[in-house]
């Protein structure tokens, strides 16, 4: 009887430890995004009024930008095209969709939240449905091959690149252990 109770408590402890690890990864990602937002606000607040203008849409980039670790390891190639982004993950790294913080942070907290926000705005008539962010994650089994994000406005572009880069670097660190 006591042994069964201890096994249940040990199982609960394991679940709690996993949850704490997931939440810590999420908090770390949110801190990075908050730091990014603070940096942008600080940069923008010191510009003279006449220089603060809406930026034109980002130009089409034919050549990809590489997302790399601090050691120079290539994580992915990033293709920016008007209002879309395509992230092709480096196949040699074998990024698994189940490796945190991909699902809890990038998928759930960043991409899904943006998509839900746009869907709600479209339902309320604030934006046309055609302008609502959408995304697709191409998998081969559990391995992530490519992430495509459509209808990315210029304000979100930098936030998304930062979140994706941070997520891939954290996944790479976990896989390298």
N, CA, C and O of each residue as an XYZ file, in Angstrom:
708
protein
N       0.832     -1.191      0.000
C       0.000      0.000      0.000
C       0.878      1.257      0.000
O       0.722      2.135     -0.849
N       1.792      1.329      0.953
C       2.704      2.478      1.043
C       3.608      2.546     -0.188
O       3.929      3.634     -0.666
N       4.016      1.386     -0.700
C       4.888      1.337     -1.880
C       4.156      1.886     -3.108
O       4.754      2.616     -3.900
N       2.873      1.548     -3.280
C       2.076      2.079     -4.395
C       1.957      3.594     -4.303
O       2.046      4.299     -5.308
N       1.759      4.075     -3.108
C       1.624      5.522     -2.886
C       2.932      6.226     -3.250
O       2.919      7.285     -3.877
N       4.040      5.643     -2.860
C       5.344      6.235     -3.165
C       5.608      6.228     -4.674
O       6.180      7.177     -5.209
N       5.192      5.160     -5.354
C       5.360      5.098     -6.811
C       4.540      6.197     -7.490
O       5.009      6.840     -8.429
N       3.311      6.405     -7.009
C       2.466      7.452     -7.579
C       3.078      8.832     -7.352
O       3.071      9.682     -8.243
N       3.597      9.038     -6.166
C       4.218     10.330     -5.846
C       5.477     10.530     -6.698
O       5.739     11.637     -7.168
N       6.249      9.466     -6.892
C       7.453      9.566     -7.734
C       7.059      9.883     -9.186
O       7.723     10.679     -9.850
N       5.995      9.266     -9.667
C       5.510      9.557    -11.017
C       5.039     10.996    -11.150
O       5.312     11.662    -12.148
N       4.332     11.464    -10.138
C       3.885     12.852    -10.118
C       5.077     13.807    -10.104
O       5.072     14.836    -10.781
N       6.078     13.458     -9.339
C       7.286     14.281     -9.272
C       7.945     14.392    -10.651
O       8.396     15.466    -11.048
N       7.994     13.278    -11.366
C       8.587     13.268    -12.712
C       7.796     14.175    -13.664
O       8.381     14.925    -14.445
N       6.481     14.098    -13.591
C       5.627     14.949    -14.415
C       5.874     16.421    -14.087
O       5.987     17.259    -14.981
N       5.955     16.719    -12.790
C       6.193     18.104    -12.372
C       7.561     18.605    -12.829
O       7.693     19.756    -13.246
N       8.567     17.756    -12.753
C       9.905     18.157    -13.205
C       9.903     18.448    -14.702
O      10.514     19.423    -15.140
N       9.219     17.611    -15.499
C       9.114     17.861    -16.939
C       8.405     19.184    -17.212
O       8.828     19.965    -18.064
N       7.341     19.417    -16.489
C       6.580     20.664    -16.675
C       7.426     21.876    -16.310
O       7.394     22.883    -17.018
N       8.179     21.800    -15.225
C       9.046     22.898    -14.807
C      10.090     23.177    -15.886
O      10.363     24.336    -16.196
N      10.683     22.112    -16.465
C      11.671     22.303    -17.535
C      11.038     23.007    -18.740
O      11.626     23.923    -19.314
N       9.845     22.568    -19.110
C       9.146     23.184    -20.243
C       8.849     24.653    -19.959
O       9.074     25.508    -20.815
N       8.346     24.948    -18.768
C       8.026     26.325    -18.409
C       9.278     27.196    -18.332
O       9.242     28.364    -18.719
N      10.374     26.644    -17.840
C      11.623     27.404    -17.786
C      12.099     27.764    -19.187
O      12.566     28.881    -19.415
N      11.986     26.821    -20.138
C      12.373     27.099    -21.520
C      11.465     28.183    -22.102
O      11.922     29.071    -22.822
N      10.188     28.096    -21.782
C       9.236     29.078    -22.274
C       9.532     30.464    -21.694
O       9.514     31.459    -22.418
N       9.803     30.526    -20.393
C      10.111     31.794    -19.743
C      11.385     32.396    -20.344
O      11.453     33.602    -20.580
N      12.374     31.569    -20.585
C      13.612     32.063    -21.184
C      13.339     32.667    -22.558
O      13.878     33.723    -22.890
N      12.510     32.008    -23.352
C      12.147     32.529    -24.659
C      11.376     33.834    -24.558
O      11.607     34.763    -25.332
N      10.464     33.898    -23.605
C       9.694     35.129    -23.412
C      10.593     36.278    -22.965
O      10.392     37.423    -23.371
N      11.578     35.974    -22.137
C      12.528     37.019    -21.715
C      13.305     37.565    -22.907
O      13.533     38.770    -23.010
N      13.708     36.672    -23.806
C      14.438     37.113    -24.998
C      13.537     37.992    -25.865
O      13.971     39.029    -26.365
N      12.291     37.576    -26.039
C      11.363     38.383    -26.839
C      11.076     39.728    -26.169
O      10.956     40.747    -26.849
N      10.967     39.733    -24.841
C      10.756     40.976    -24.110
C      11.956     41.899    -24.269
O      11.796     43.102    -24.473
N      13.146     41.343    -24.176
C      14.368     42.129    -24.377
C      14.389     42.710    -25.788
O      14.762     43.866    -25.990
N      13.987     41.904    -26.748
C      13.920     42.361    -28.136
C      12.934     43.523    -28.264
O      13.247     44.537    -28.888
N      11.740     43.379    -27.673
C      10.732     44.436    -27.730
C      11.254     45.708    -27.064
O      11.057     46.807    -27.582
N      11.913     45.563    -25.930
C      12.474     46.724    -25.243
C      13.528     47.421    -26.087
O      13.590     48.649    -26.120
N      14.349     46.644    -26.763
C      15.382     47.218    -27.636
C      14.753     48.022    -28.754
O      15.185     49.138    -29.042
N      13.734     47.461    -29.386
C      13.049     48.157    -30.485
C      12.412     49.446    -29.970
O      12.532     50.497    -30.599
N      11.738     49.362    -28.833
C      11.103     50.555    -28.274
C      12.136     51.621    -27.942
O      11.911     52.807    -28.184
N      13.248     51.206    -27.397
C      14.304     52.145    -27.055
C      14.864     52.802    -28.312
O      15.066     54.016    -28.345
N      15.113     52.000    -29.346
C      15.630     52.540    -30.610
C      14.640     53.524    -31.214
O      15.030     54.607    -31.651
N      13.364     53.159    -31.243
C      12.349     54.001    -31.864
C      12.095     55.278    -31.077
O      11.812     56.318    -31.671
N      12.188     55.222    -29.753
C      11.871     56.396    -28.949
C      12.933     57.482    -29.071
O      12.652     58.637    -28.749
N      14.126     57.159    -29.519
C      15.171     58.162    -29.659
C      15.291     58.712    -31.066
O      16.142     59.565    -31.317
N      14.459     58.245    -31.995
C      14.480     58.791    -33.350
C      13.714     60.108    -33.355
O      12.736     60.271    -32.625
N      14.162     61.037    -34.176
C      13.434     62.291    -34.309
C      12.111     62.003    -35.013
O      12.019     61.083    -35.826
N      11.119     62.772    -34.703
C       9.771     62.527    -35.198
C       9.721     62.424    -36.714
O       9.057     61.535    -37.247
N      10.410     63.316    -37.418
C      10.312     63.289    -38.874
C      10.950     62.048    -39.493
O      10.671     61.740    -40.652
N      11.807     61.319    -38.751
C      12.431     60.127    -39.325
C      11.641     58.859    -39.036
O      11.943     57.809    -39.603
N      10.649     58.929    -38.178
C       9.846     57.749    -37.857
C       8.740     57.635    -38.897
O       7.757     58.375    -38.851
N       8.898     56.721    -39.820
C       7.938     56.511    -40.897
C       7.657     55.023    -41.005
O       8.450     54.194    -40.559
N       6.531     54.698    -41.595
C       6.253     53.286    -41.843
C       7.287     52.751    -42.819
O       7.601     53.386    -43.826
N       7.806     51.584    -42.507
C       8.795     50.969    -43.377
C       8.095     50.329    -44.566
O       7.021     49.748    -44.410
N       8.687     50.428    -45.755
C       8.088     49.733    -46.897
C       8.230     48.230    -46.685
O       9.053     47.795    -45.879
N       7.445     47.440    -47.393
C       7.585     45.989    -47.250
C       9.019     45.560    -47.536
O       9.704     46.140    -48.379
N       9.453     44.541    -46.822
C      10.816     44.053    -47.009
C      10.982     43.553    -48.441
O      10.064     42.958    -49.005
N      12.134     43.792    -49.017
C      12.349     43.339    -50.395
C      12.418     41.814    -50.478
O      12.659     41.127    -49.485
N      12.203     41.319    -51.670
C      12.320     39.886    -51.902
C      13.798     39.517    -51.819
O      14.644     40.169    -52.431
N      14.098     38.481    -51.066
C      15.474     38.005    -50.943
C      15.597     36.690    -51.683
O      14.942     35.709    -51.330
N      16.430     36.665    -52.705
C      16.616     35.420    -53.445
C      17.627     34.532    -52.726
O      17.532     33.305    -52.771
N      18.582     35.155    -52.072
C      19.622     34.410    -51.378
C      19.194     34.248    -49.918
O      18.779     35.220    -49.287
N      19.289     33.038    -49.379
C      18.834     32.842    -48.001
C      19.797     33.464    -46.983
O      20.984     33.652    -47.248
N      19.246     33.767    -45.835
C      20.027     34.181    -44.686
C      20.202     32.935    -43.829
O      19.238     32.204    -43.605
N      21.400     32.683    -43.353
C      21.612     31.505    -42.516
C      21.410     31.851    -41.047
O      21.934     32.849    -40.552
N      20.650     31.020    -40.367
C      20.525     31.112    -38.921
C      21.570     30.171    -38.348
O      21.596     28.985    -38.678
N      22.434     30.702    -37.487
C      23.553     29.911    -36.960
C      23.606     29.990    -35.447
O      23.073     30.915    -34.832
N      24.270     28.987    -34.856
C      24.546     29.021    -33.424
C      25.652     30.035    -33.189
O      26.248     30.542    -34.140
N      25.925     30.329    -31.938
C      27.015     31.257    -31.620
C      28.365     30.678    -32.041
O      29.335     31.419    -32.197
N      28.432     29.354    -32.225
C      29.668     28.696    -32.676
C      29.772     28.630    -34.197
O      30.761     28.126    -34.729
N      28.756     29.135    -34.898
C      28.790     29.135    -36.351
C      28.156     27.912    -37.003
O      28.216     27.765    -38.223
N      27.556     27.041    -36.214
C      26.865     25.860    -36.755
C      25.571     26.313    -37.432
O      24.772     27.026    -36.824
N      25.360     25.908    -38.675
C      24.166     26.310    -39.417
C      22.953     25.544    -38.883
O      22.946     24.315    -38.824
N      21.931     26.308    -38.498
C      20.692     25.730    -38.007
C      19.648     25.629    -39.117
O      18.925     24.639    -39.223
N      19.585     26.684    -39.948
C      18.560     26.731    -41.001
C      18.889     27.836    -41.995
O      19.685     28.734    -41.721
N      18.252     27.741    -43.154
C      18.295     28.806    -44.147
C      16.953     29.523    -44.092
O      15.902     28.882    -44.080
N      16.988     30.845    -44.060
C      15.794     31.660    -43.966
C      15.596     32.401    -45.284
O      16.470     33.144    -45.729
N      14.449     32.191    -45.893
C      14.093     32.866    -47.140
C      12.969     33.850    -46.832
O      11.918     33.459    -46.325
N      13.191     35.125    -47.139
C      12.181     36.150    -46.928
C      11.660     36.586    -48.295
O      12.438     36.955    -49.175
N      10.347     36.541    -48.463
C       9.729     36.908    -49.737
C       8.490     37.742    -49.456
O       7.456     37.208    -49.053
N       8.589     39.049    -49.666
C       7.479     39.975    -49.434
C       6.795     39.719    -48.097
O       7.330     40.128    -47.067
N       5.633     39.058    -48.066
C       4.938     38.843    -46.797
C       4.988     37.380    -46.333
O       4.116     36.931    -45.589
N       6.008     36.645    -46.772
C       6.128     35.256    -46.332
C       7.563     34.954    -45.909
O       8.509     35.645    -46.286
N       7.684     33.909    -45.121
C       8.983     33.435    -44.640
C       9.022     31.931    -44.845
O       8.033     31.231    -44.627
N      10.176     31.450    -45.264
C      10.358     30.010    -45.392
C      11.658     29.665    -44.676
O      12.716     30.210    -44.991
N      11.567     28.763    -43.719
C      12.722     28.356    -42.938
C      12.993     26.896    -43.268
O      12.187     26.021    -42.951
N      14.133     26.636    -43.906
C      14.515     25.281    -44.279
C      15.590     24.838    -43.288
O      16.702     25.366    -43.283
N      15.245     23.867    -42.455
C      16.156     23.434    -41.407
C      17.292     22.602    -41.974
O      17.113     21.831    -42.917
N      18.471     22.775    -41.377
C      19.650     22.021    -41.806
C      19.396     20.538    -41.546
O      19.206     20.145    -40.395
N      19.388     19.701    -42.596
C      19.013     18.291    -42.435
C      19.968     17.507    -41.534
O      19.563     16.541    -40.888
N      21.230     17.922    -41.492
C      22.195     17.180    -40.671
C      21.921     17.312    -39.173
O      22.415     16.497    -38.394
N      21.156     18.306    -38.753
C      20.867     18.480    -37.328
C      19.696     17.643    -36.842
O      19.568     17.405    -35.641
N      18.838     17.191    -37.754
C      17.731     16.307    -37.418
C      16.881     16.852    -36.253
O      16.761     16.223    -35.201
N      16.304     18.028    -36.475
C      15.460     18.666    -35.457
C      14.153     17.902    -35.318
O      13.398     17.763    -36.281
N      13.890     17.405    -34.107
C      12.694     16.630    -33.824
C      11.613     17.554    -33.275
O      11.873     18.374    -32.394
N      10.411     17.418    -33.796
C       9.293     18.265    -33.394
C       9.010     18.139    -31.890
O       8.439     19.049    -31.289
N       9.407     17.018    -31.286
C       9.147     16.780    -29.861
C      10.211     17.386    -28.943
O      10.049     17.385    -27.723
N      11.298     17.903    -29.523
C      12.360     18.492    -28.707
C      11.933     19.882    -28.248
O      11.656     20.751    -29.075
N      11.877     20.100    -26.916
C      11.527     21.437    -26.422
C      12.625     22.432    -26.800
O      13.790     22.046    -26.899
N      12.289     23.660    -27.004
C      11.004     24.324    -26.781
C      10.174     24.497    -28.053
O       9.399     25.449    -28.138
N      10.308     23.611    -29.048
C       9.605     23.805    -30.311
C       8.088     23.902    -30.129
O       7.485     24.922    -30.465
N       7.480     22.854    -29.604
C       6.018     22.857    -29.488
C       5.516     23.845    -28.433
O       4.654     24.666    -28.746
N       6.025     23.799    -27.182
C       5.435     24.692    -26.184
C       5.700     26.174    -26.451
O       4.863     27.017    -26.129
N       6.837     26.494    -27.028
C       7.153     27.902    -27.237
C       6.845     28.365    -28.658
O       5.916     29.143    -28.875
N       7.627     27.883    -29.624
C       7.490     28.413    -30.992
C       6.109     28.117    -31.583
O       5.446     29.017    -32.099
N       5.685     26.873    -31.509
C       4.396     26.499    -32.099
C       3.227     27.112    -31.323
O       2.419     27.850    -31.887
N       3.143     26.798    -30.010
C       1.978     27.195    -29.226
C       1.958     28.680    -28.854
O       0.953     29.362    -29.053
N       3.070     29.170    -28.317
C       3.095     30.532    -27.774
C       3.358     31.616    -28.811
O       2.963     32.766    -28.615
N       4.012     31.270    -29.898
C       4.323     32.295    -30.892
C       3.408     32.154    -32.117
O       2.561     33.013    -32.366
N       3.583     31.070    -32.874
C       2.859     30.935    -34.137
C       1.339     30.818    -33.955
O       0.576     31.537    -34.601
N       0.907     29.916    -33.078
C      -0.546     29.747    -32.879
C      -1.185     31.014    -32.322
O      -2.279     31.391    -32.743
N      -0.515     31.672    -31.382
C      -1.070     32.897    -30.794
C      -1.236     33.991    -31.850
O      -2.254     34.683    -31.880
N      -0.219     34.143    -32.723
C      -0.325     35.143    -33.790
C      -1.464     34.797    -34.747
O      -2.233     35.665    -35.158
N      -1.556     33.516    -35.092
C      -2.614     33.079    -36.005
C      -3.990     33.313    -35.374
O      -4.899     33.811    -36.038
N      -4.145     32.957    -34.100
C      -5.426     33.141    -33.416
C      -5.786     34.628    -33.314
O      -6.945     35.004    -33.487
N      -4.793     35.460    -33.036
C      -5.029     36.905    -32.939
C      -5.525     37.456    -34.282
O      -6.463     38.252    -34.323
N      -4.890     37.027    -35.376
C      -5.306     37.488    -36.700
C      -6.687     36.954    -37.070
O      -7.489     37.678    -37.659
N      -6.969     35.714    -36.737
C      -8.286     35.140    -37.031
C      -9.375     35.934    -36.308
O     -10.425     36.237    -36.874
N      -9.102     36.260    -35.052
C     -10.075     37.031    -34.273
C     -10.251     38.419    -34.885
O     -11.375     38.907    -35.003
N      -9.148     39.053    -35.273
C      -9.222     40.379    -35.904
C     -10.014     40.302    -37.210
O     -10.778     41.213    -37.527
N      -9.836     39.228    -37.960
C     -10.581     39.055    -39.215
C     -12.070     38.850    -38.930
O     -12.922     39.412    -39.620
N     -12.376     38.050    -37.921
C     -13.775     37.816    -37.551
C     -14.453     39.103    -37.108
O     -15.645     39.297    -37.346
N     -13.692     39.983    -36.461
C     -14.235     41.260    -35.986
C     -14.204     42.331    -37.073
O     -14.624     43.465    -36.843
N     -13.704     41.973    -38.259
C     -13.672     42.908    -39.373
C     -12.535     43.917    -39.318
O     -12.534     44.888    -40.075
N     -11.574     43.703    -38.439
C     -10.451     44.641    -38.292
C      -9.417     44.468    -39.401
O      -8.751     45.425    -39.796
N      -9.291     43.244    -39.897
C      -8.398     42.966    -41.030
C      -9.124     42.000    -41.962
O      -9.992     41.248    -41.518
N      -8.781     42.012    -43.239
C      -9.392     41.017    -44.133
C      -8.829     39.621    -43.834
O      -7.683     39.485    -43.405
N      -9.631     38.606    -44.061
C      -9.173     37.233    -43.838
C      -7.907     36.944    -44.649
O      -7.060     36.157    -44.228
N      -7.789     37.577    -45.797
C      -6.630     37.341    -46.665
C      -5.329     37.857    -46.061
O      -4.248     37.523    -46.547
N      -5.420     38.663    -45.013
C      -4.218     39.216    -44.363
C      -3.868     38.480    -43.068
O      -2.903     38.841    -42.395
N      -4.634     37.467    -42.721
C      -4.402     36.724    -41.476
C      -3.197     35.788    -41.620
O      -3.079     35.058    -42.604
N      -2.325     35.822    -40.642
C      -1.135     34.971    -40.637
C      -1.531     33.494    -40.648
O      -2.476     33.081    -39.976
N      -0.795     32.721    -41.417
C      -0.972     31.266    -41.416
C       0.413     30.634    -41.493
O       1.373     31.269    -41.931
N       0.505     29.399    -41.070
C       1.796     28.721    -41.115
C       1.614     27.235    -41.375
O       0.545     26.665    -41.157
N       2.685     26.637    -41.843
C       2.696     25.198    -42.112
C       4.062     24.660    -41.698
O       5.097     25.259    -41.987
N       4.040     23.532    -41.024
C       5.278     22.879    -40.610
C       5.369     21.570    -41.372
O       4.517     20.694    -41.224
N       6.399     21.443    -42.184
C       6.588     20.236    -42.988
C       7.452     19.261    -42.194
O       8.580     19.570    -41.811
N       6.895     18.084    -41.959
C       7.588     17.053    -41.184
C       7.898     15.852    -42.062
O       7.208     15.565    -43.040
N       8.953     15.170    -41.680
C       9.269     13.864    -42.241
C       9.352     12.953    -41.033
O      10.387     12.877    -40.372
N       8.254     12.260    -40.744
C       8.154     11.556    -39.473
C       8.048     12.614    -38.385
O       7.159     13.464    -38.430
N       8.955     12.568    -37.400
C       8.994     13.579    -36.346
C      10.031     14.659    -36.623
O      10.202     15.571    -35.814
N      10.729     14.568    -37.758
C      11.777     15.543    -38.070
C      11.190     16.740    -38.814
O      10.434     16.588    -39.773
N      11.558     17.927    -38.349
C      11.086     19.151    -38.974
C      11.964     19.435    -40.180
O      13.186     19.514    -40.062
N      11.337     19.588    -41.343
C      12.076     19.875    -42.574
C      12.003     21.356    -42.929
O      12.996     21.969    -43.320
N      10.795     21.917    -42.782
C      10.602     23.284    -43.246
C       9.423     23.916    -42.515
O       8.457     23.238    -42.164
N       9.517     25.224    -42.293
C       8.430     25.995    -41.708
C       8.127     27.116    -42.698
O       9.018     27.871    -43.087
N       6.867     27.216    -43.098
C       6.454     28.287    -43.998
C       5.426     29.138    -43.270
O       4.456     28.622    -42.714
N       5.649     30.446    -43.278
C       4.738     31.372    -42.616
C       4.286     32.395    -43.656
O       5.104     33.067    -44.284
N       2.978     32.499    -43.823
C       2.386     33.411    -44.812
C       1.747     34.608    -44.111
O       1.333     34.521    -42.955
N       1.678     35.709    -44.821
C       1.024     36.938    -44.357
C       1.718     37.498    -43.108
O       1.079     37.798    -42.099
N       3.025     37.627    -43.210
C       3.829     38.175    -42.119
C       3.965     39.673    -42.355
O       4.535     40.102    -43.359
N       3.439     40.466    -41.425
C       3.593     41.911    -41.596
C       5.001     42.313    -41.137
O       5.647     41.585    -40.382
N       5.462     43.466    -41.597
C       6.846     43.875    -41.294
C       7.150     43.962    -39.799
O       8.281     43.706    -39.386
N       6.155     44.321    -38.981
C       6.388     44.427    -37.537
C       6.668     43.063    -36.914
O       7.438     42.957    -35.960
N       6.050     42.036    -37.448
C       6.208     40.692    -36.882
C       7.442     39.966    -37.416
O       7.935     39.028    -36.788
N       7.930     40.391    -38.553
C       9.030     39.676    -39.212
C      10.219     39.494    -38.270
O      10.714     38.379    -38.103
N      10.678     40.582    -37.655
C      11.854     40.521    -36.789
C      11.577     39.667    -35.547
O      12.434     38.897    -35.114
N      10.375     39.810    -34.979
C       9.995     39.014    -33.812
C      10.008     37.519    -34.152
O      10.499     36.706    -33.368
N       9.475     37.167    -35.303
C       9.441     35.764    -35.719
C      10.843     35.215    -35.962
O      11.162     34.108    -35.529
N      11.673     35.980    -36.647
C      13.038     35.520    -36.902
C      13.764     35.285    -35.577
O      14.456     34.280    -35.410
N      13.603     36.211    -34.644
C      14.244     36.079    -33.335
C      13.746     34.839    -32.586
O      14.543     34.087    -32.026
N      12.429     34.631    -32.579
C      11.845     33.484    -31.871
C      12.278     32.159    -32.510
O      12.578     31.194    -31.808
N      12.309     32.123    -33.831
C      12.715     30.898    -34.535
C      14.176     30.597    -34.269
O      14.538     29.456    -33.982
N      15.016     31.613    -34.363
C      16.451     31.426    -34.132
C      16.708     30.946    -32.716
O      17.478     30.008    -32.508
N      16.068     31.583    -31.738
C      16.250     31.194    -30.345
C      15.797     29.745    -30.128
O      16.487     28.966    -29.471
N      14.642     29.394    -30.682
C      14.104     28.034    -30.514
C      15.051     26.995    -31.108
O      15.354     25.992    -30.461
N      15.518     27.226    -32.326
C      16.411     26.258    -32.978
C      17.730     26.126    -32.214
O      18.273     25.028    -32.091
N      18.240     27.243    -31.706
C      19.498     27.177    -30.948
C      19.310     26.365    -29.667
O      20.172     25.561    -29.314
N      18.179     26.570    -28.964
C      17.904     25.798    -27.739
C      17.741     24.311    -28.072
O      18.230     23.453    -27.336
N      17.063     24.010    -29.162
C      16.884     22.611    -29.573
C      18.243     21.994    -29.902
O      18.528     20.860    -29.516
N      19.064     22.737    -30.604
C      20.400     22.258    -30.976
C      21.229     21.958    -29.721
O      21.921     20.942    -29.656
N      21.152     22.841    -28.737
C      21.881     22.624    -27.483
C      21.419     21.360    -26.796
O      22.238     20.590    -26.295
N      20.108     21.134    -26.766
C      19.578     19.926    -26.130
C      20.009     18.671    -26.872
O      20.302     17.647    -26.255
N      20.048     18.752    -28.196
C      20.405     17.577    -29.006
C      21.910     17.305    -28.913
O      22.344     16.170    -29.105
N      22.694     18.323    -28.625
C      24.156     18.165    -28.578
C      24.637     17.570    -27.257
O      25.789     17.152    -27.134
N      23.742     17.537    -26.273
C      24.135     17.014    -24.951
C      24.279     15.520    -24.960
O      24.602     14.925    -23.932
